[in-house]
Amino acid sequence: MTQTSDETSARDTATEAVDADAARYQIGEVADRTGVTQRTLRFYEERELITPAERMEGGFRLYSENDIERVMLIKRLQELLGLSLADIKEMVDAEQLRDQIRATFRPDRELPARRKRVQLVIDSTRRQLEIVEQKSQQLIEMRGELRERLVALGTRAQEIEDAVSREPTLSD
């Protein structure tokens, strides 16, 4: 999912408006709050999954509440769905786009522009659903394979039990 310059500027404008007076946290505080390591946070930044809101003199990263929420979403997607980082990036980008469009809503905006913005959200939500459905299908297939394996193992265990019961005992 590639972002257009309209989407990027909408995101930047929304982020600036929402984050203007928000609290900032250093990387260690974010790691403590989210339960991920500082190294993981740097890795997420390298993969463009997160972008620290700003940097202090000396290059220290400063994160916002939105950044913390994004890290928590990434963590949830990894734990819950076992998604790849590429899929997670698409998922969190779609959430961010939805939030930005909501934050920059203007009832006086022309209807064609409003329709275009809603279509962006529909498209990104549709992609999220495709990712989840694909993962869901893979999980359903794995569940079936595991059930088949349990049936086969149960049959084998019963065959062994039957063979054991037919063997003559030492007392015979």
C-alpha positions as CSV (number, residue, x, y, z in Angstrom):
1,M,0.0,0.0,0.0
2,T,1.7,3.2,-1.1
3,Q,0.7,6.6,0.2
4,T,0.0,9.5,-2.1
5,S,1.3,13.0,-1.3
6,D,-2.3,13.9,-0.3
7,E,-2.3,11.1,2.3
8,T,1.2,12.0,3.6
9,S,0.3,15.7,3.9
10,A,-3.0,14.8,5.6
11,R,-1.1,12.6,8.0
12,D,1.5,15.2,8.7
13,T,-1.1,17.9,9.3
14,A,-3.2,15.7,11.6
15,T,-0.2,14.6,13.5
16,E,1.0,18.2,14.0
17,A,-2.4,19.3,15.1
18,V,-2.9,16.5,17.5
19,D,0.6,16.3,18.9
20,A,1.4,20.0,19.4
21,D,1.1,20.0,23.2
22,A,1.3,16.3,23.8
23,A,3.8,14.7,26.3
24,R,7.0,13.2,25.0
25,Y,8.8,10.1,26.2
26,Q,12.3,8.9,25.8
27,I,13.0,5.5,24.3
28,G,13.6,3.8,27.7
29,E,10.2,5.0,29.0
30,V,8.5,3.7,25.8
31,A,10.3,0.3,26.2
32,D,9.1,0.1,29.8
33,R,5.5,1.0,28.9
34,T,5.2,-1.3,25.9
35,G,7.2,-4.3,27.1
36,V,9.5,-4.2,24.1
37,T,13.2,-3.6,24.1
38,Q,14.9,-0.4,23.0
39,R,16.6,-2.4,20.3
40,T,13.2,-3.5,19.1
41,L,12.0,0.1,19.0
42,R,15.0,1.1,16.9
43,F,14.3,-1.9,14.6
44,Y,10.7,-0.7,14.2
45,E,12.0,2.7,13.3
46,E,14.5,1.3,10.8
47,R,11.5,-0.6,9.2
48,E,9.5,2.6,9.2
49,L,6.9,1.0,11.5
50,I,7.2,3.9,13.8
51,T,8.7,7.4,13.6
52,P,9.6,9.2,16.8
53,A,7.7,12.4,17.0
54,E,10.9,14.4,17.4
55,R,14.5,14.3,18.6
56,M,16.2,16.2,21.4
57,E,19.6,17.8,21.1
58,G,22.1,15.0,20.9
59,G,19.7,12.9,18.8
60,F,17.7,11.3,21.6
61,R,14.4,10.0,20.3
62,L,11.2,11.4,21.8
63,Y,8.0,9.5,21.4
64,S,4.3,10.6,21.7
65,E,1.3,8.7,23.1
66,N,0.4,7.9,19.5
67,D,3.8,6.3,19.0
68,I,3.2,4.2,22.1
69,E,-0.2,3.2,20.9
70,R,1.3,2.2,17.5
71,V,3.9,0.0,19.2
72,M,1.2,-1.7,21.3
73,L,-0.7,-2.3,18.1
74,I,2.4,-3.8,16.4
75,K,3.0,-6.0,19.4
76,R,-0.7,-7.2,19.4
77,L,-0.6,-8.0,15.7
78,Q,2.6,-10.0,16.1
79,E,1.3,-11.9,19.2
80,L,-2.3,-12.4,18.1
81,L,-1.9,-13.0,14.4
82,G,1.8,-13.8,13.9
83,L,1.9,-11.2,11.1
84,S,5.1,-10.3,9.3
85,L,6.5,-6.9,9.8
86,A,5.5,-5.9,6.2
87,D,1.8,-6.9,6.9
88,I,2.0,-5.1,10.3
89,K,3.2,-2.0,8.6
90,E,0.2,-2.1,6.2
91,M,-2.1,-2.7,9.1
92,V,-0.8,0.2,11.3
93,D,-0.5,2.5,8.3
94,A,-4.1,1.9,7.5
95,E,-5.1,2.7,11.1
96,Q,-3.0,5.8,11.1
97,L,-4.6,7.0,7.8
98,R,-8.1,6.4,9.2
99,D,-7.2,8.4,12.4
100,Q,-5.7,11.2,10.3
101,I,-8.7,11.5,8.0
102,R,-11.0,11.5,11.0
103,A,-8.8,14.2,12.8
104,T,-8.9,16.4,9.7
105,F,-12.6,16.0,9.0
106,R,-14.3,19.2,7.8
107,P,-18.0,19.3,7.2
108,D,-17.6,22.2,4.7
109,R,-15.3,20.1,2.5
110,E,-16.6,19.6,-1.0
111,L,-18.4,16.3,-1.5
112,P,-16.0,14.9,-4.2
113,A,-13.1,15.5,-1.8
114,R,-15.0,13.8,1.1
115,R,-15.8,10.9,-1.2
116,K,-12.2,10.5,-2.1
117,R,-11.1,10.6,1.6
118,V,-13.7,8.0,2.5
119,Q,-12.6,5.8,-0.4
120,L,-9.0,5.9,0.9
121,V,-10.2,4.6,4.2
122,I,-12.3,1.9,2.5
123,D,-9.4,0.8,0.4
124,S,-7.0,0.6,3.4
125,T,-9.6,-1.2,5.6
126,R,-10.2,-3.7,2.7
127,R,-6.5,-4.4,2.6
128,Q,-6.5,-5.0,6.4
129,L,-9.3,-7.4,6.0
130,E,-7.4,-9.3,3.3
131,I,-4.4,-9.7,5.5
132,V,-6.5,-11.0,8.4
133,E,-8.5,-13.3,6.2
134,Q,-5.3,-14.7,4.7
135,K,-3.9,-15.4,8.1
136,S,-7.2,-16.8,9.3
137,Q,-7.3,-19.2,6.4
138,Q,-3.7,-20.3,7.2
139,L,-4.7,-20.9,10.8
140,I,-7.8,-22.9,9.7
141,E,-5.6,-25.1,7.5
142,M,-3.1,-25.6,10.3
143,R,-5.9,-26.5,12.7
144,G,-7.2,-29.2,10.2
145,E,-3.7,-30.6,9.8
146,L,-3.3,-30.8,13.6
147,R,-6.7,-32.5,14.0
148,E,-5.8,-35.1,11.3
149,R,-2.5,-35.7,13.0
150,L,-4.3,-36.3,16.3
151,V,-6.7,-38.7,14.7
152,A,-3.8,-40.6,13.1
153,L,-1.9,-40.6,16.4
154,G,-5.0,-41.8,18.3
155,T,-5.4,-44.7,15.8
156,R,-1.7,-45.6,16.2
157,A,-2.0,-45.5,20.0
158,Q,-5.0,-47.7,19.9
159,E,-3.2,-50.2,17.6
160,I,-0.4,-50.4,20.1
161,E,-2.8,-50.9,23.0
162,D,-4.5,-53.7,21.1
163,A,-1.2,-55.3,20.3
164,V,-0.2,-55.1,24.0
165,S,-3.4,-56.7,25.1
166,R,-2.9,-59.6,22.7
167,E,0.6,-60.4,23.9
168,P,0.9,-63.3,26.3
169,T,1.8,-62.2,29.8
170,L,4.6,-63.8,31.8
171,S,2.0,-65.5,34.1
172,D,0.5,-67.4,31.1
